[in-house]
Amino acid sequence: MVNETPHWLQQMEPILETLNDGVVVADDPGRILFVNGVFEEMTGIPRGEIIGSDAHHLYDRAEEFALVRAFHQTALEMGRSRKEFLLPTKGGRRLPVVISVRAVHRHEGERFAIATLTDISEQKRTEDELRAANARLKENQKEIEQDLALAARVQRSLAPEPFLWGALRVDTFYEPAHTIGGDFGLVEVFNEEQLNLLVCDVSGHGISSALVANRIYSETITQLSNRAPLAAVLRRLNSLVIQHMGTQGFFFTLAAARIDRSGRTMEFAGAGHPPAMIVHPGAEPRLIPSRSTVLGTLPDAVANDATLLVDLRPGDRIVLYTDGITDVFDSHGEMLKVEGVRSFVRETALLPFNEMKEAILNRVRAWAAGPPTDDMSLVLVEVR
């Protein structure tokens, strides 16, 4: 039997009907005294079938009623309660809502609970879509990481290996700042008389720089295998990037050397690159500067006298490197620069050749205030 609606609730009903959320008012035992039109729309159940009934009649699952009953009692005892819940609707669906319950204590000693229900189905749909999107992103990220790992293995497979050729011994190092990078080194013998050495540094980092670097690497191999003069190699690479990648803002620097089998003469060509060094143990390293500017931006970047010849003698060590080695900062913000590397080369040239590379790198790492921020390449040659 439906009891008469309390006077205070009759006064509140017009206000409760104007709310955008569903509203339910129940007494202490849990009998529903009032629901507004929004709640009626949310459940799809006419309010005449709800008002006067016990709250458990809304639920066809015992565990749901037990949860709501406990929630109702908590609100009455604590004065206020809030919780997410699935509201049963006509037809057996469950509508996700947030229920806020506030206790009302009348002077007569009666207790009532006013529950406000906010439909969060759109929020839940959005959360589900976000979860699905995040799952797809994770899967895509996994695929990207797998592709990057493969690309890194491919790129590292192109890195030159230490070896002995004629009167020359060669040692190398390559380390990208990220998984893959824009640096590369090249050590190749394309005939029995000359050894070609090259280090290249493409602007930027990551995938795009690595792709450009790999394209330049392939073209360099082609040009050197055709025995093109070093100046011609620089001009061809400059033209390649300007024509096919110049609009993307890429530029690059390089240092290339060609040494005869006897190890007595070296042809050198640099473009916007840190100077190569030739050191004889116990002496100050000689700097071999680039005569051309950076490549990939200006058609006339390669100088008319792009190459120079350098005499070598037994015991000389040649050092080619990228600016990932020079452009490191210590804890005071001071850059190592070419002069810093030059001092490291002078010190380490007194060591056996097979210890020189690691000794240079250890000094660079000790100077740096943090992990590398740029790709690093290093090629060392000893004339025996």
Secondary structure, 3 states (H helix, E strand, C coil): CCCCCCHHHHHHHHHHHCCCCEEEEEECCCEEEEECHHHHHHHCCCHHHCCCCEHHHHCCCHHHHHHHHHHHHHHHHHCEEEEEEEEECCCCCEEEEEEEEEEEECCCCCEEEEEEEEECHHHHHHHHHHHHHHHHHHHHHHHHHHHHHHHHHHHHHHCCCCEEECCEEEEEEEECCCCCCCEEEEEEECCCCEEEEEEEEECCCHHHHHHHHHHHHHHHHHHHHCCCCHHHHHHHHHHHHHHHCHHHCCCEEEEEEEEECCCCEEEEEEECCCCEEEECCCCCCEEECCCECCECCCCCCCCCCCEEEEECCCCCEEEEECHHHHCCECCCCCECHHHHHHHHHHHHCCCCHHHHHHHHHHHHHHHCCCCCCCCEEEEEEEEC
